[in-house]
Amino acid sequence: MRSGNKKMEIETIALHADRDLSSNKAVAPALEQSVTYAVDKEDDFAAKAEMPFYDQFYARHGTPTSSKIAKVIADMEGGDGALMFSSGMAAITTTILSFVNAGDHIIVQQSLYSATASFFRKFLARFGVRVSAVNQTSIETFEAEITNDTKLIYVETPVNPLMTLTDLVKISEIAKAHDILTICDNTFATPVNQKPLQLGIDVVVHSVTKYIGGHHDLLSGCVVTASSRLEQIWDTGMDLGPTAAPFNSWLALRGVRTLKLRVDQQNKNALQIATFLENHPCVGKIYYPGLKSHLQHELAKKQMSGSGGMIAFEVLGGYEKAAQFINSLKYCLNAASLGGVDTLVIQPASMFRARLDDKEIQALGIAPGLVRLSIGIEAVTDLIEDLDQALRSK
Ligand SMILES: Cc1ncc(COP(=O)(O)O)c(C=O)c1O
């Protein structure tokens, strides 16, 4: 958790931001698994235990391997520093719990990652924190909900299920005018496509499990913000124990080296696939910020440098037809999660059926035939051929 190197381009940051944290000239970073570190004399323990971000005392406080990936992500996002967590949800919940008390009020968007939404709706209510969920496309509704108790505005953009965007500049302006902290989940966009801190947002969180890790083989999360806030979050983490495991941080470090290459390819593949789907006779509505037909295409152009790898669209014929389409795919794997090198596909109505009834699913804007694609780095011609044959399958 150190700063600097902000002048490098993002591709170079991915490879060099952590170099000065290496103790020797090894080209590949070391994986340091030690949970505890010896001191020269007993008195040294007290100083170490109180020190924020110290990564060579006891692994719940931090580890050298996690400090390296934290440094890379912080520089990519343009923040003072970052802290690594065991999962995206660990990063999100520890961050929020660091800034709210009983009696406080939070404003969030109605569409959020499901576990984040559940944390706001169910968990925080048990501790006397009031949460208002508003339509993210209407900045006026955020403003209308602000009270003297509002401490935090939490957003996520683009977001499931319809790749809806939130105007980060406008949100940060109204929040600053009322001295309210802003947090943005930048998982879908990645720092390659969107830099919320540069748009005025105070805190960025990520599920590192997704694009930053990029290979569907690790679970991790992170928060990027100013040093004073990181100290507060680190303090909360000391009590809750959500720290990242060194091996997962090492895998994330290996993954992040190619983030720019992967995301550039995913942006390109997704735009071609979205254009193909938009013109396909078996496809209804399609939601991709890079298409002119997306209701917030102009906002996408303003705050994103690439439109990302996530697409949602409706298979004509409803639930059964969408299920049949997914079952007929060869390369697009039917699996949860997103952001990795392999293309993944899910049918949101089917996933949500375990927890919600049909009316609740419809209220979320999820049509029975809606399908979500997380585009990978396969040859786009193969992916298009696969999607076409599955859409036409009888
Ligand atoms: C946008 C977003 N934020 C946060 C999370 C939670 O991340 P994790 O599964 O690493 O806890 C997810 C997981 O899918 C996500 O998609």
The ligand as a MOL file (V3000), in Angstrom:
LIG
                    3D

  0  0  0     0  0            999 V3000
M  V30 BEGIN CTAB
M  V30 COUNTS 16 16 0 0 0
M  V30 BEGIN ATOM
M  V30 1 C -20.2560 -6.3280 -9.7490 0
M  V30 2 C -19.8890 -7.2940 -8.6610 0
M  V30 3 N -19.4790 -6.8160 -7.4730 0
M  V30 4 C -19.1370 -7.6430 -6.4650 0
M  V30 5 C -19.2120 -9.0050 -6.5950 0
M  V30 6 C -18.8110 -9.8820 -5.4510 0
M  V30 7 O -17.5530 -10.4180 -5.6890 0
M  V30 8 P -17.0100 -11.7890 -5.0430 0
M  V30 9 O -17.7860 -12.8920 -5.6570 0
M  V30 10 O -15.5650 -11.7570 -5.3980 0
M  V30 11 O -17.2660 -11.6700 -3.5670 0
M  V30 12 C -19.6070 -9.5570 -7.8130 0
M  V30 13 C -19.6850 -11.0230 -7.9890 0
M  V30 14 O -20.2070 -11.5280 -8.9550 0
M  V30 15 C -19.9550 -8.6780 -8.8750 0
M  V30 16 O -20.3680 -9.1510 -10.0620 0
M  V30 END ATOM
M  V30 BEGIN BOND
M  V30 1 1 1 2
M  V30 2 1 2 3
M  V30 3 2 2 15
M  V30 4 2 3 4
M  V30 5 1 4 5
M  V30 6 1 5 6
M  V30 7 2 5 12
M  V30 8 1 6 7
M  V30 9 1 7 8
M  V30 10 2 8 9
M  V30 11 1 8 10
M  V30 12 1 8 11
M  V30 13 1 12 13
M  V30 14 1 12 15
M  V30 15 2 13 14
M  V30 16 1 15 16
M  V30 END BOND
M  V30 END CTAB
M  END
